Every structure is written in C-alpha cells, then in structure tokens.
Amino acid sequence: MTVKAKTAGQPSFTRRAALAGAASILGSGAAAKLIDRASAAPMPDDPSMSRSMHTGFAEGRTTVDPAVNGFDPSLLIRDFDWGKARRLAGGRTLRRYELVAYDKEIEIVPGVKFRAWTYNGRVPGPTIRCREGDELDVHFVNAGSHPHTIHFHGIHRDLVDGVPGIGRGEIGVGEEFTYSFTAEPFGLHLYHCHSAPLAEHISKGLYGAFIVDPKDGRPPADELLMMQNAFDPNFNDDNEVYAVNTVAFHYLYRPVQVNREELVRIYLLNIVELDPINSFHIHGNFFHRFPTGTSLTPTEYTDTVIQGQGQRDILELRFPYTGQYMFHAHKTEFASLGWMGMFHVVE
C-alpha cells in the first residue's frame, strides 16, 4: 500500500498501529497491521539464521526486496563513493561527484511505501568520501519537484554553503550547480538539503554521509556506514518507522557479517527529525568512541552512545567471540518500530 497524507475520514497510520504491527512480527507471528506477509522475503541460507535470534522473536521474517527500492541496505552499508579523481599540479587531488535530486517512492517496510525526495534515487544518498585537503567538485542537478540545495558540514566559503539567499542559494527545478570547496576538517560529517521547510526536506530523504579521512588515513578495518533515520508516512509530524539505512528491521533479517577479532569501524550518524535524541547500543561488546571523528584519540569505552539530531560518531571495536550480537536503539520504542539489527560474527 502507499500511505498518503491523512485526510478527513481516512484512517491514520499511527505509531500505536505501527507498534502493534511490529509486535506481531517480533512476537506471535500473527497477521501484522504494518507488514504485508505476502511480500515476505525468503529465509537466509545459513541454518543458524533460521531460528529465533532473540527472546520473543518469531521465526516469520520479512524484509523489503532491494529490487523494489533500487538499493540494498546490505550493500549500502559498505558502499563509499570516492568520486572521479585526478591529480592536480602541485600534487593535490581533485575529486568530482554527481548528485541528482529526484522524487521517488520507496518501501520502508514491506507493504508500506513512502514518497521520498532522494539524492541519486536512494536514502540515504551516496556516502561521499575523500581525504583532508582534497579539492571537491560536487555537481548537483535538481530533477525533483521542488527547489533544493546541498549543504555540507565542514569548513568552506559561504558562497557554497547551500543556504537559500546566500551565493547561488536554492537550485530551482531543472537547474544545476557545482559546489567547489576543499575538504576539511577530517572527520565524519553530513550533507543535506537546506531548503525550507528544513525538517520536511531532511525527513523526506535528502541527506547523506560525508567522510573526510585524515591525510595519513586510519588503521585498516571493516568499515560500516549506519545512518539512523525515521519516517512519518502519513505526514502528521510523528515518526512511525525507525531504521538504520532506511529499511526497518533489515539487519535483523539480513545480519551484518563480520570477522572475529577484525577491527570494525562504524560511521554512525543520526538524521532523525521530529525526535530530539536517538541512541545506539550493542550487545556483548564495548566500543571506542571518536566524537565526530575529528580526533584520532577515543574519548570513552562504552556500549551505548546517545546522539542528538545531526550528531555523528566513529565507533571502533573487535568481536572476541563468534555468534550473533544485537544492536539497536536504546530508546526501546524506536527498536520496536524497526531500529534493531544483528551482527553475525564468523571465524
């Protein structure tokens, strides 16, 4: 079904209904209000994945077919866009990226569709990656139905800040513009549309991660991008679906496989609108936290981190044991509405 804006006499897609649907999936396995069981994906081939993975979880699983959305969270989590690079005189690197904004209907839970505004047809948009000091040209085409911009977090001139009324300002429908700036400082940053109303442009999907590596890089690791996001399908200013990388419960049904004792680096961002805070908690392990990734020295060793809107952290950890380890929001309502997943640790 496509959930449309609520009108008089039309039943609303409420958080209460979403919780009831999620409970039926994770508990009894009865017919869900939120999920259309007819679209259930096949079980993973690994027999260890076919049993209940946590107390209270039913064997019946569902996840969105990646072909429906045109992007797969299982691939997106390790997908980093380094752009098209060439060496400049003096040894610096120029990287060029292409971003196109356009409207697209996506499926956030099987049977629940959301009219998104996207960069390159996916939510979140491409993870733009470079090194500190690189020169960046980000060519933006607005093929959507509203004026949009790209605002990058970082240090740059106001003329390329992507704010309406400054520099080029908003990019009109059918127009294009190239944002040119130097990548600094190193760390984990965001980019997003800054057109008004800002909450609408962000919550509908116009955002992505912007990773600037230190000039000398970081230690080798299995790197994962986790964008905490949420959706308000009936546009009543109340999120009903929560996720990492858009599709609710995706990593619960398709666990993130990592190797025992290998360094895992998580780029964690919170882009949730309408809720003041979000959180990340991992079972059976602790991680080193690097706030905003702007220092190479961690500030704490913990198993839970709280993030406000737009806040970012780099988390590093190793799993000493094989098995299945849950991660989820420690705001339990968010977890019940889709923000939970699983690591599958193998030798």
Order of alpha helices (4+ residues) and beta strands (2+ residues): alpha-alpha-alpha-beta-beta-beta-beta-beta-beta-beta-beta-alpha-beta-beta-beta-alpha-beta-beta-beta-beta-beta-beta-beta-beta-alpha-beta
